[in-house]
Amino acid sequence: MAEEPRRAGFAALLGRPNAGKSTLLNRLLGEKLAIVTARPQTTRSRLLGIRPHGSAQILLLDTPGVHAGRRRLDAELRRVAEEAAAGCDVAVLLADPTAGWGADLEDWRARLAACGKPVLLVATKIDEPAAGQAPWPPPGAGPAAACLRVSARSGAGVSELLDAIAARLPESEPLYPEDQLSDRPLRFLAAEIVREAAFEELEQELPYALAVEVVEWDESREDLVRVRAHLLVERASQRQIVIGAGGAQIKRIGTRARHQLERLLGSRVYLELWVKLEPTWSRRPNRLKSLGYS
């Protein structure tokens, strides 16, 4: 039998906020790389996860959910998603079937297909009864190369999705070392873990005005990694909320984040968090770039 050709390329996970892109990325990788919360717009940057699958190397791109916000940050997130879509080899368009298809998703599908990209329409969260019973492909979706259903929670349909992506990648030798999980540095992943902890602990609206910057990383001791990070907020009142009475809130954030960091690094972690008032962080392009959101 002829040997199966080597394939490698980029598959962009695209869709609305809270469509399950980050959760699916983690399931496809078999590792927790992307932070996940129940709130929409958690993802703020393009995140690459590297997954070998048979003779293929699948480079999975998690992207921000596209929405019509007016902040500079919102515009930057839309640009990140558009660039991932333009540069990918396979477009994986995710949708929660219970939320309906809509003109926004059909516009994505039509534009991607017009560029000649293979497009997979993927229904997510099918372990939820309403989603599992919803029609797929959805009415009005237009033609698609393939329509699949997956559950990131149970793993249903994941193997079929990996097969479908791999079959549509261009023939190529691997583009990254085979033991590499991502192209992001540990500092960025650590900042994201702290931000995830803040999202989980803080009030509903505040997390969207908050960013995290790792300012110190010390691995000089074999048995301990020392990390110092700033939680950036836009108003003085937000700073008080993040700190909490007697420092209780920031202590809870730190404890939650430290446990996740120790799992990621396989080492004890000393985590020091400070809250820094920076009113314009979300409106300055260079600052967004320095935080990894470009």
C-alpha positions as CSV (number, residue, x, y, z in Angstrom):
1,M,0.0,0.0,0.0
2,A,1.2,3.5,-0.8
3,E,2.3,5.5,2.3
4,E,-0.2,8.2,3.3
5,P,1.2,11.6,2.5
6,R,2.4,13.9,5.2
7,R,0.1,16.9,5.8
8,A,0.5,20.1,7.9
9,G,-1.4,23.3,8.1
10,F,-3.5,25.8,10.0
11,A,-7.2,25.2,11.0
12,A,-8.9,28.2,12.4
13,L,-11.7,27.8,15.0
14,L,-14.1,30.6,14.2
15,G,-17.5,31.7,15.4
16,R,-19.5,33.9,17.8
17,P,-18.5,34.6,21.4
18,N,-19.2,31.6,23.7
19,A,-19.6,29.1,20.8
20,G,-17.2,26.8,22.6
21,K,-14.0,27.4,20.6
22,S,-11.6,27.4,23.5
23,T,-13.2,24.4,25.1
24,L,-13.0,22.5,21.8
25,L,-9.4,23.5,21.3
26,N,-8.5,22.0,24.7
27,R,-10.4,18.8,23.9
28,L,-8.7,18.5,20.5
29,L,-5.3,18.9,22.0
30,G,-5.9,16.7,25.0
31,E,-4.4,19.5,27.2
32,K,-5.7,22.6,28.8
33,L,-4.0,25.4,26.7
34,A,-6.8,28.0,26.3
35,I,-8.5,29.5,29.3
36,V,-12.2,28.8,29.6
37,T,-15.0,30.6,31.5
38,A,-18.8,30.7,31.2
39,R,-18.6,34.3,30.1
40,P,-18.4,35.3,26.4
41,Q,-15.4,37.2,25.0
42,T,-12.9,35.4,27.3
43,T,-10.5,34.8,24.4
44,R,-8.6,37.9,23.4
45,S,-5.9,36.7,21.1
46,R,-4.9,34.1,18.5
47,L,-3.7,31.0,20.3
48,L,-2.0,28.2,18.5
49,G,-2.2,24.6,19.6
50,I,-0.2,21.9,17.9
51,R,-1.9,18.5,17.5
52,P,-0.3,15.5,15.6
53,H,-3.0,13.3,14.1
54,G,-1.9,10.3,12.1
55,S,0.5,11.5,9.4
56,A,-0.7,15.1,9.8
57,Q,0.3,18.0,12.0
58,I,-2.8,20.1,12.7
59,L,-2.1,23.7,13.8
60,L,-5.3,24.7,15.6
61,L,-6.0,28.4,15.9
62,D,-8.3,29.5,18.7
63,T,-9.7,33.0,17.9
64,P,-11.8,35.6,19.7
65,G,-15.5,35.5,19.1
66,V,-16.5,38.2,16.7
67,H,-19.0,40.8,18.0
68,A,-19.9,44.4,17.2
69,G,-18.3,46.1,20.2
70,R,-17.0,49.7,19.8
71,R,-13.9,49.7,22.0
72,R,-10.4,49.7,20.5
73,L,-10.0,46.2,22.1
74,D,-13.1,45.0,20.3
75,A,-11.8,46.2,17.0
76,E,-8.4,44.5,17.6
77,L,-10.1,41.2,18.5
78,R,-12.1,41.4,15.2
79,R,-8.9,42.0,13.3
80,V,-7.2,39.0,15.0
81,A,-10.1,36.7,14.0
82,E,-10.1,38.0,10.4
83,E,-6.4,37.5,10.1
84,A,-6.7,33.9,11.3
85,A,-9.5,33.2,8.9
86,A,-7.5,34.8,6.0
87,G,-4.3,32.8,6.8
88,C,-5.8,29.4,7.6
89,D,-5.8,26.3,5.4
90,V,-9.1,25.0,6.8
91,A,-11.8,27.1,8.3
92,V,-13.8,25.4,11.2
93,L,-16.9,27.5,11.7
94,L,-18.5,26.7,15.0
95,A,-22.0,27.4,16.1
96,D,-24.3,26.6,19.0
97,P,-27.4,25.2,17.2
98,T,-29.7,26.6,19.8
99,A,-28.5,30.1,19.1
100,G,-29.6,30.0,15.5
101,W,-27.5,30.4,12.3
102,G,-28.0,34.1,11.3
103,A,-26.6,36.4,8.7
104,D,-23.3,36.9,10.6
105,L,-22.4,33.2,10.4
106,E,-23.6,32.9,6.8
107,D,-21.5,35.9,5.9
108,W,-18.4,34.1,7.4
109,R,-19.2,30.9,5.5
110,A,-19.8,32.6,2.2
111,R,-16.6,34.8,2.4
112,L,-14.5,31.8,3.4
113,A,-15.9,29.6,0.6
114,A,-15.3,32.5,-1.9
115,C,-11.6,32.5,-1.0
116,G,-11.5,28.8,-1.9
117,K,-10.9,27.6,1.6
118,P,-12.3,24.3,2.8
119,V,-15.1,25.1,5.3
120,L,-16.4,22.7,8.0
121,L,-19.6,23.7,9.7
122,V,-19.5,22.3,13.2
123,A,-22.4,22.2,15.7
124,T,-21.0,22.4,19.3
125,K,-22.4,21.4,22.7
126,I,-24.4,18.5,21.3
127,D,-24.5,16.9,24.7
128,E,-27.1,19.5,25.7
129,P,-30.5,18.2,24.8
130,A,-31.7,21.3,22.9
131,A,-28.5,21.4,20.8
132,G,-28.6,17.7,20.0
133,Q,-32.1,18.0,18.7
134,A,-31.6,21.1,16.6
135,P,-31.4,20.6,12.8
136,W,-27.9,20.5,11.3
137,P,-26.9,21.8,8.8
138,P,-29.1,24.7,9.8
139,P,-31.7,26.2,7.5
140,G,-30.2,28.9,5.4
141,A,-26.6,27.9,5.9
142,G,-25.8,27.5,2.2
143,P,-23.6,24.7,0.8
144,A,-20.7,23.4,2.8
145,A,-18.0,20.8,2.3
146,A,-18.9,19.0,5.5
147,C,-21.3,19.4,8.5
148,L,-20.3,17.8,11.8
149,R,-21.5,17.7,15.4
150,V,-19.2,17.6,18.4
151,S,-19.2,17.8,22.1
152,A,-16.1,19.1,23.7
153,R,-17.4,17.9,27.1
154,S,-17.8,14.2,26.2
155,G,-15.5,14.0,23.2
156,A,-18.3,12.9,20.9
157,G,-17.5,13.7,17.2
158,V,-14.0,14.9,18.0
159,S,-12.2,12.1,16.2
160,E,-14.3,12.6,13.1
161,L,-13.5,16.3,13.2
162,L,-9.8,15.7,13.4
163,D,-10.0,13.3,10.5
164,A,-12.0,15.9,8.5
165,I,-9.4,18.7,9.2
166,A,-6.4,16.5,8.5
167,A,-7.8,15.3,5.1
168,R,-8.1,18.9,3.9
169,L,-4.7,20.1,4.9
170,P,-2.0,20.6,2.2
171,E,0.7,18.1,1.8
172,S,3.7,19.2,3.9
173,E,6.3,18.1,6.3
174,P,5.6,19.2,10.0
175,L,5.9,22.9,10.5
176,Y,6.8,22.7,14.2
177,P,8.8,20.2,16.4
178,E,6.6,17.2,17.1
179,D,6.8,17.6,20.9
180,Q,5.7,21.3,20.9
181,L,2.3,22.2,22.2
182,S,2.1,25.9,21.3
183,D,4.1,28.8,20.0
184,R,3.1,31.0,23.0
185,P,5.7,31.6,25.7
186,L,5.0,30.5,29.3
187,R,4.7,34.1,30.4
188,F,1.7,34.6,28.2
189,L,0.1,31.4,29.3
190,A,0.7,32.3,32.9
191,A,-0.9,35.7,32.4
192,E,-4.0,34.0,30.8
193,I,-4.3,31.7,33.8
194,V,-4.4,34.6,36.2
195,R,-6.9,36.4,34.0
196,E,-9.1,33.2,34.0
197,A,-9.0,33.2,37.8
198,A,-10.0,36.8,37.8
199,F,-12.9,36.2,35.5
200,E,-14.1,33.4,37.7
201,E,-13.8,35.4,41.0
202,L,-14.9,38.9,40.0
203,E,-18.3,40.6,39.3
204,Q,-19.9,40.2,35.9
205,E,-18.8,43.4,34.2
206,L,-15.4,44.0,35.7
207,P,-13.3,41.3,34.0
208,Y,-13.8,43.0,30.6
209,A,-12.0,46.1,31.9
210,L,-9.1,43.9,33.3
211,A,-5.9,42.6,31.7
212,V,-2.9,40.8,33.2
213,E,0.8,41.4,32.6
214,V,3.6,39.1,33.9
215,V,6.4,41.4,34.9
216,E,8.8,39.0,36.6
217,W,9.6,35.3,36.0
218,D,12.3,33.6,38.1
219,E,13.3,30.0,37.6
220,S,16.6,30.2,39.4
221,R,15.5,27.6,41.9
222,E,14.9,24.1,40.7
223,D,12.0,23.5,43.0
224,L,10.2,26.8,42.7
225,V,9.1,29.3,40.0
226,R,8.5,32.8,41.2
227,V,6.0,34.9,39.2
228,R,4.9,38.5,39.7
229,A,2.0,39.8,37.7
230,H,0.1,43.1,37.5
231,L,-3.7,43.1,37.1
232,L,-4.4,46.2,35.1
233,V,-7.7,48.0,35.7
234,E,-9.1,51.2,34.2
235,R,-10.7,52.9,37.2
236,A,-9.8,53.4,40.9
237,S,-13.1,51.9,42.0
238,Q,-12.2,48.7,40.0
239,R,-8.9,48.5,41.8
240,Q,-10.7,48.4,45.2
241,I,-13.0,45.6,43.9
242,V,-10.1,43.5,42.7
243,I,-8.2,43.9,46.0
244,G,-11.3,43.3,48.1
245,A,-11.8,43.9,51.8
246,G,-8.5,43.3,53.6
247,G,-7.0,41.9,50.3
248,A,-9.4,38.9,50.4
249,Q,-10.4,39.1,46.8
250,I,-7.0,39.2,45.2
251,K,-5.9,36.4,47.6
252,R,-8.7,34.2,46.2
253,I,-7.7,35.1,42.6
254,G,-4.0,34.2,43.5
255,T,-4.9,30.9,45.1
256,R,-7.0,29.8,42.2
257,A,-4.4,30.9,39.6
258,R,-1.5,29.3,41.6
259,H,-3.0,25.9,41.5
260,Q,-3.5,26.1,37.7
261,L,0.1,27.4,37.2
262,E,1.5,24.5,39.2
263,R,-0.3,22.0,37.0
264,L,1.0,23.8,33.9
265,L,4.6,24.0,35.1
266,G,4.9,20.8,37.1
267,S,6.5,22.8,39.9
268,R,5.7,24.7,43.0
269,V,4.9,28.3,42.2
270,Y,5.2,31.5,44.3
271,L,2.7,33.9,42.8
272,E,2.7,37.6,43.7
273,L,-0.2,39.8,42.3
274,W,-0.5,43.6,42.3
275,V,-3.3,45.7,41.0
276,K,-2.2,48.6,38.8
277,L,-4.4,51.5,37.7
278,E,-3.9,52.0,33.9
279,P,-6.9,53.9,32.5
280,T,-6.0,53.6,28.8
281,W,-4.6,50.1,28.5
282,S,-7.5,48.9,26.3
283,R,-7.3,52.0,23.9
284,R,-3.7,52.0,23.0
285,P,-2.6,49.7,20.1
286,N,1.0,49.4,21.3
287,R,-0.2,48.5,24.8
288,L,-2.6,45.8,23.4
289,K,0.4,44.4,21.4
290,S,2.6,44.3,24.5
291,L,-0.1,42.3,26.3
292,G,-0.2,39.8,23.5
293,Y,-3.6,40.8,22.1
294,S,-2.2,41.5,18.6
